[in-house]
Amino acid sequence: MAEFRLTTVWCIEAPVQPVWDAIHDSLHWPGWWKNVEAVRELQAGGTDGLGAVHRYTWKGVLPYRVIIDVRVTRVAPLVALEGEASGALEGVGRWHFAADGDRTVVRYDWHVRTASAWMNALALAPLARLAFRWNHDAIMREGGLALARLLEARLVDIE
């Protein structure tokens, strides 16, 4: 297993509420985020989504798909969302939201380990690890741009 600690920061010229709403409603991500091929609810959660389990099919720039299940473990409206991933990747994803004047700063922390045999084998090679990281960054860059388009806002900054 290879471990990855990845962080993405988006600064979007939009209030926190619509940014939160779009991210919190992951069942609709395939409609605006091209890298999310499918999201299927496997288990309903509470009214706020806590405890829900969704299966995500991701497609990046590289010629492979990643399928993961995510159980929502924390919902702090307008502040944070957290989930535990299992499947091809295992670990934790955390969305953080903060108002900055009329902008919203979104930070996504993705701390995962590879769990599929082919990813484990490839991740031993430093070049493959760089390719996995590059692919993740490309997916997240597109996500920030897509979210800005959805909200008819401007993506001011991305890391």
C-alpha angles and dihedrals in degrees: 000000000000120000124220129190108191129173128190125186124195125185110198127184093233135094119267096250099065091040090051092046093053095047095041091053097065094160086076097047093101088062093063109012109068094199092062103080096177144356120193127183109232096174130014117233133202122297089278092048096254110151095016118139120209131182113220127196110200128190120187134175094286118078100260139082127224121210118195137166117221125197113201107234102169134030117178103167114239090357114061147352123192135183141176115233128211133172122052088002128032126199143062135313120196128190116197123190127196133171116233104183106293091344133083123221112207120191122188119194115192115187108176146148125218111251105175118090095236093049091047091052095047094043089067088073114079092218092054091050089054090048092051090050092046091050091050091049091050091051092050094045089054090046092057092048092046092049090051090050091049091052094040087237136124125258101225100181140001131187 
